[in-house]
Structures are given as C-alpha cells and as structure tokens.
Amino acid sequence: MTLPPIARLRALRSVELLTPNFTEATDFYEEAWGLEVVEAGNGASWLRGTGDEHHALQLTRADTVGLGKLVFAVATPAEIDEAARRLEARGIVPLSGPGPLDQVGGGYGLRFRDLDGRLIELAADTWAVPPRGKDGSVPVGVTHAVLNTPDIDASVAFYRDVLGMRVSDWSEHQMAFLRCNADHHSIAFNAAPWVSLNHVAYEMSSVDHFMRGLGRLRHHGITPQWGPGRHGPGNNTFSYFTDPTGLVCEYTSEVAQIVEDTWICKVWRRTPELSDLWGTAGAPSQLIRTHMAGTADGSPVVPPAAAPVDAEGVPA
C-alpha cells in the first residue's frame, strides 16, 4: 500500500543556522543584509524580513557551522497531529511533538529528521508580527535552501513521498528542484560527497529591489562572489555572498511560478548559458564553490589557495 505524504506544506518558513561567529553573523544579517532582529538572548537571535513570518532566520551560537533546522509552514494544528500519525505509520518517530512549540515565535508543531539527519520542523499557528514596510531594498524572507547530499535520488524520494513536495526540474543528475507551493523551488538538492548546507536564498520583492539591495550591500563594502545573473532552472535572479561564518547566502527575485496542471518537469543541461541566462555573472569562483560545498564535519571552511574550475563554469 502506498502511504500518503504526511502533510501539505505551505512554504519554507525559516531556517536555523549554527555559527561560532554569532555576534558578527547577527550584525551582518541585521545591518548589511537587511533583516530585523525581533528577539535575541541565550546565544540565539531571531530575524525577520518584510513578510508576515515571525522570523525568517534563527542564528544559534555553536561550535560547528551549518544548518540547524528547516521549518515548514503547515496550515493547522490538526494537520500537525495527522502528520505525526502518518510519520509513525512510516516508522519515523518524531523527536518532539506534536504539541505547543516552546520557542521564540510560538506555534504548534513537531520535529523529526530526514534521511541525511537534518532536523525538520513542521509548524502551525506561529505568532503574528506587526507589518513592516516593504518599500526598502531588503528581503521579504527566506525563499529556498539548497542542500548537499551524497544520495540525491534517495533525498528527492524522501521529500517527495514523505513531505509531499513535487519535483519541478533537474539540472542533469547534479541538482533537483522541489516545490511545495507555486514557487519553482523551496528546496533543491545538490549531489555531493557529504551532507552539508549549500546556501540559503532570500527573496527580494522585485528585480528593482534586488538590484538596489546589491547597491546597498556595496555601500557596506560587500560585493557578490557570484552574480548578478539569472538562472535557467527557476528563472530567478541571483547574487551569492558569504556571511561572517562562511555560509553562503543569496539575494534572489522573480522565481518562476508553477501552474500545477500545465507544468512539465524538464532536465536542464549544465552549461554556462543556462546557468546564467543574462551572461553577466561569469563563472563562479573557486572560493564560492568551496563555501557552497561546506565541510563533512561542520568545521569552518578553509578554501584552497587555488583549485581547478569545471570546464562548464557551473557550480557543482
């Protein structure tokens, strides 16, 4: 018997990042990146964009570097309870919940781990926040995360069959783009030697906000390590940076919107002209590629002085 997905995911609500450079990272995401601290204390800070979510990013002081958890929005507590029953039917025991979430932002939810050991939280009924002006060239919130995995087929199957996500496109057999709403992707998997975080992307409300955001970062002395450009898969604009921890963050806008009844998944070739439709970004540097790869043990990335770049000029 084929078991149904555990829930209908509404969106990628927020991410938690682990950092030994906690103070520097908080300052970067608030003062330069454009998020707003809504609460801080006990070695953590929670930052929001201009969207409706209580927070888009949680920074947690830790000895290791990488992803703490992914948080997905679910509509109601009843759906959280049903998700717990469906997880247990698959032999997956929640680490906590279902029940009230004792954390900043509140909510009702549960937590469990995916095949690669990543912590996943499903949450409903999180706290509301006052409206924040949306005219500034700052992020709306988190829009997607790209995850490195040594078994891309198994990871895609888990997020498709268990979490109910749909595959929008492939980039050959190197990357898979999965959606949970109309956005082309909320999660993407990148085939890699070890489990790590590739990057987290933050939505800018228009291409004009995207470009003005790059200008604001430049005034802070921060320039893109790859970009600006426009990707083929997803059709979204991109500019990639590294934060004080060495984790990769992206400004993006205008991601393709999916009409379920008409969308046909395709396999994109990994060529420079499809990686960047504008042809403005050039090849990604070895530095940004090394930071996207992360490390197997969660230690800080120490980029090599020089290393060969793939002939295609496309990040793995």
C-alpha positions as CSV (number, residue, x, y, z in Angstrom):
1,M,0.0,0.0,0.0
2,T,1.3,3.5,-0.9
3,L,1.3,5.8,2.1
4,P,0.2,9.4,1.6
5,P,2.5,12.3,2.3
6,I,2.4,13.4,5.9
7,A,1.1,16.9,5.4
8,R,0.5,19.7,2.9
9,L,3.5,22.0,3.3
10,R,2.6,25.7,2.6
11,A,6.1,27.3,2.5
12,L,9.6,27.2,3.8
13,R,9.0,29.3,6.8
14,S,12.5,29.8,8.3
15,V,16.0,28.3,8.7
16,E,18.3,28.0,11.7
17,L,22.0,28.4,11.1
18,L,24.7,27.3,13.5
19,T,27.7,29.7,13.9
20,P,30.7,30.2,16.2
21,N,30.8,33.8,14.9
22,F,27.4,34.6,16.5
23,T,27.9,38.3,17.1
24,E,29.4,39.0,13.7
25,A,26.8,37.0,11.9
26,T,23.9,38.8,13.7
27,D,25.4,42.2,12.9
28,F,25.8,41.1,9.2
29,Y,22.3,39.9,8.7
30,E,20.8,42.9,10.5
31,E,23.0,45.8,9.4
32,A,24.0,44.7,5.9
33,W,21.7,42.0,4.7
34,G,18.5,43.9,5.8
35,L,16.8,41.6,8.2
36,E,15.4,42.9,11.6
37,V,16.1,41.3,15.0
38,V,12.8,40.5,16.7
39,E,14.4,38.8,19.7
40,A,17.8,37.9,21.0
41,G,19.2,36.1,24.0
42,N,20.8,32.9,25.4
43,G,23.1,32.6,22.4
44,A,20.5,32.9,19.7
45,S,18.9,35.7,17.6
46,W,15.8,35.6,15.5
47,L,15.5,37.9,12.5
48,R,12.6,38.7,10.2
49,G,12.2,40.2,6.7
50,T,9.3,42.3,5.5
51,G,7.0,39.3,5.2
52,D,4.4,38.0,7.6
53,E,6.5,35.4,9.3
54,H,7.6,36.0,12.9
55,H,11.2,35.2,11.7
56,A,12.9,34.0,8.6
57,L,16.3,33.3,10.2
58,Q,17.4,31.9,13.6
59,L,21.1,32.2,14.3
60,T,22.4,30.0,17.1
61,R,25.8,30.1,18.7
62,A,27.5,26.7,18.2
63,D,31.0,25.1,17.8
64,T,30.0,23.8,14.4
65,V,29.0,25.6,11.2
66,G,25.9,24.7,9.1
67,L,22.2,24.1,9.1
68,G,20.4,23.8,12.5
69,K,16.9,23.1,11.1
70,L,14.4,23.7,8.3
71,V,11.0,25.0,9.3
72,F,8.0,24.4,7.0
73,A,4.6,26.0,7.5
74,V,1.5,23.8,7.9
75,A,-2.0,25.3,8.0
76,T,-3.5,24.0,11.2
77,P,-2.6,22.1,14.5
78,A,-5.0,19.3,13.3
79,E,-2.7,18.8,10.3
80,I,0.3,18.6,12.6
81,D,-1.4,15.9,14.6
82,E,-2.2,14.0,11.4
83,A,1.4,14.4,10.3
84,A,2.6,12.7,13.5
85,R,0.3,9.8,12.9
86,R,1.5,9.5,9.3
87,L,5.1,9.7,10.3
88,E,4.7,6.8,12.8
89,A,2.9,4.8,10.1
90,R,6.1,5.1,8.2
91,G,8.2,4.1,11.2
92,I,9.5,7.6,11.7
93,V,9.2,8.6,15.4
94,P,9.0,12.4,15.9
95,L,11.8,13.8,18.1
96,S,9.3,16.2,19.7
97,G,5.6,16.9,19.4
98,P,3.1,17.1,18.3
99,G,2.3,19.9,20.6
100,P,3.0,23.5,21.5
101,L,6.5,24.7,20.5
102,D,8.4,26.1,23.5
103,Q,10.4,28.6,21.4
104,V,10.5,32.2,20.2
105,G,7.7,32.6,17.7
106,G,5.5,30.1,19.4
107,G,3.4,27.7,17.3
108,Y,2.2,24.2,17.4
109,G,4.3,21.6,15.7
110,L,6.6,18.6,15.6
111,R,10.2,17.8,14.7
112,F,11.9,14.8,13.0
113,R,14.9,14.0,10.9
114,D,15.2,13.4,7.2
115,L,17.3,10.6,5.6
116,D,20.5,12.7,5.9
117,G,19.9,13.6,9.6
118,R,18.7,17.1,9.0
119,L,16.3,18.4,11.6
120,I,12.8,19.2,10.1
121,E,10.2,21.2,11.9
122,L,6.5,21.5,10.8
123,A,4.8,24.4,12.5
124,A,1.3,26.0,12.5
125,D,-0.2,28.9,14.5
126,T,3.0,30.8,14.9
127,W,2.9,34.3,16.4
128,A,1.9,37.2,14.2
129,V,4.1,40.3,13.9
130,P,3.4,43.9,13.2
131,P,3.6,44.9,9.5
132,R,7.0,46.1,8.3
133,G,7.3,48.5,5.4
134,K,8.0,46.7,2.1
135,D,9.5,49.7,0.1
136,G,13.1,49.1,1.2
137,S,15.6,47.1,-0.7
138,V,15.6,44.3,1.9
139,P,14.5,40.7,1.9
140,V,10.9,39.6,2.3
141,G,12.1,36.4,3.9
142,V,13.7,33.1,3.2
143,T,12.6,31.5,-0.1
144,H,14.7,28.4,-0.7
145,A,17.6,26.3,0.7
146,V,19.9,24.2,-1.3
147,L,21.2,21.1,0.4
148,N,24.2,18.9,-0.4
149,T,23.5,15.2,-0.3
150,P,25.5,12.1,-1.1
151,D,22.4,10.3,-2.4
152,I,20.3,12.7,-4.4
153,D,17.8,10.1,-5.6
154,A,17.0,9.0,-2.0
155,S,16.8,12.5,-0.8
156,V,14.4,13.5,-3.6
157,A,12.3,10.4,-2.9
158,F,12.0,11.3,0.8
159,Y,11.0,14.9,0.3
160,R,8.6,13.9,-2.5
161,D,7.0,10.8,-0.9
162,V,7.1,11.7,2.8
163,L,6.9,15.5,2.7
164,G,4.7,15.7,-0.4
165,M,7.0,18.1,-2.4
166,R,6.9,18.0,-6.2
167,V,10.0,17.9,-8.5
168,S,9.9,21.0,-10.7
169,D,13.1,20.4,-12.7
170,W,16.5,18.7,-12.8
171,S,19.9,20.1,-13.7
172,E,21.2,16.9,-15.3
173,H,21.6,14.5,-12.4
174,Q,23.5,17.0,-10.3
175,M,20.6,19.1,-8.9
176,A,16.9,18.6,-8.3
177,F,14.5,21.4,-7.6
178,L,11.4,20.7,-5.4
179,R,8.4,22.9,-4.7
180,C,5.7,22.9,-2.0
181,N,3.7,25.9,-3.4
182,A,3.6,27.9,-6.6
183,D,7.3,28.9,-6.3
184,H,9.5,26.8,-8.7
185,H,11.5,25.5,-5.7
186,S,11.7,25.8,-1.9
187,I,14.3,23.1,-1.6
188,A,16.9,21.9,-4.0
189,F,19.3,19.0,-3.6
190,N,22.9,19.1,-5.0
191,A,24.8,15.8,-5.4
192,A,27.9,16.0,-3.2
193,P,30.3,13.8,-1.3
194,W,28.9,14.7,2.1
195,V,25.8,16.2,3.8
196,S,26.1,20.0,4.2
197,L,24.3,23.2,3.6
198,N,25.0,24.7,0.1
199,H,23.2,28.0,0.5
200,V,20.1,29.8,1.7
201,A,18.3,32.3,-0.6
202,Y,16.3,35.3,0.5
203,E,13.5,36.8,-1.7
204,M,13.6,40.3,-2.9
205,S,10.2,41.6,-3.9
206,S,11.2,42.7,-7.4
207,V,14.2,42.8,-9.7
208,D,14.5,46.5,-8.9
209,H,14.6,45.7,-5.1
210,F,17.1,43.0,-6.0
211,M,19.4,45.5,-7.8
212,R,19.0,48.2,-5.2
213,G,19.8,45.6,-2.5
214,L,23.1,44.9,-4.2
215,G,23.8,48.6,-4.3
216,R,23.1,48.8,-0.5
217,L,25.4,45.9,0.2
218,R,28.1,47.6,-2.0
219,H,27.8,50.7,0.3
220,H,28.7,48.3,3.2
221,G,31.8,47.2,1.2
222,I,30.2,43.8,0.3
223,T,30.3,42.7,-3.4
224,P,28.8,39.5,-4.9
225,Q,31.1,36.4,-5.1
226,W,28.9,35.2,-8.0
227,G,26.3,37.4,-9.8
228,P,24.2,39.2,-10.6
229,G,22.7,36.9,-13.1
230,R,19.5,34.9,-13.9
231,H,19.4,31.1,-13.6
232,G,17.8,28.9,-16.2
233,P,16.1,26.4,-13.8
234,G,13.6,28.6,-11.9
235,N,14.3,31.7,-14.0
236,N,15.2,33.5,-10.8
237,T,17.8,36.3,-10.5
238,F,20.8,35.5,-8.3
239,S,23.7,37.1,-6.4
240,Y,25.7,35.0,-3.9
241,F,27.7,36.2,-0.9
242,T,29.3,34.6,2.2
243,D,28.4,35.6,5.7
244,P,30.9,36.0,8.5
245,T,30.6,32.3,9.3
246,G,31.5,31.4,5.7
247,L,27.9,30.2,4.9
248,V,26.6,31.2,1.5
249,C,23.6,33.5,1.3
250,E,21.8,34.6,-1.8
251,Y,19.6,37.5,-2.9
252,T,17.0,36.4,-5.5
253,S,13.8,37.5,-7.1
254,E,11.2,36.6,-9.8
255,V,11.3,32.9,-9.3
256,A,9.1,31.1,-11.8
257,Q,5.5,30.4,-10.7
258,I,4.2,26.9,-11.3
259,V,0.7,26.1,-12.6
260,E,0.3,22.5,-11.5
261,D,-1.9,21.3,-14.3
262,T,0.4,22.6,-17.1
263,W,4.0,22.4,-15.7
264,I,6.2,19.8,-17.3
265,C,9.4,18.8,-15.4
266,K,12.5,19.1,-17.6
267,V,16.2,18.2,-17.4
268,W,18.4,21.2,-18.0
269,R,21.9,20.9,-19.4
270,R,24.7,22.2,-17.1
271,T,26.2,24.9,-19.4
272,P,27.2,28.5,-18.7
273,E,24.5,30.0,-20.9
274,L,21.8,28.1,-19.0
275,S,23.3,28.6,-15.6
276,D,23.2,32.4,-16.2
277,L,20.7,33.4,-18.9
278,W,21.9,37.0,-18.7
279,G,25.5,36.1,-19.3
280,T,26.5,38.8,-16.7
281,A,27.8,36.7,-13.8
282,G,30.7,34.8,-15.4
283,A,31.9,31.6,-13.9
284,P,31.6,31.1,-10.1
285,S,34.9,31.4,-8.3
286,Q,36.6,28.5,-6.7
287,L,36.1,30.4,-3.4
288,I,32.3,30.5,-3.6
289,R,32.2,26.8,-4.8
290,T,34.3,25.8,-1.8
291,H,32.0,27.6,0.6
292,M,28.9,26.0,-1.1
293,A,30.5,22.6,-0.6
294,G,30.9,23.1,3.1
295,T,32.7,20.5,5.2
296,A,31.8,17.0,6.2
297,D,32.2,17.6,10.0
298,G,30.8,21.1,10.3
299,S,34.2,22.8,10.8
300,P,34.8,26.2,9.2
301,V,35.6,26.2,5.5
302,V,39.3,26.8,4.7
303,P,39.3,27.5,1.0
304,P,42.3,26.3,-1.0
305,A,44.6,28.9,-2.4
306,A,43.9,27.7,-6.0
307,A,42.0,24.8,-7.5
308,P,40.7,23.9,-10.9
309,V,37.3,25.0,-12.0
310,D,35.0,22.8,-14.1
311,A,35.1,23.4,-17.8
312,E,31.4,24.2,-17.8
313,G,31.9,27.0,-15.3
314,V,28.8,25.8,-13.4
315,P,28.9,25.2,-9.6
316,A,28.6,21.5,-8.6
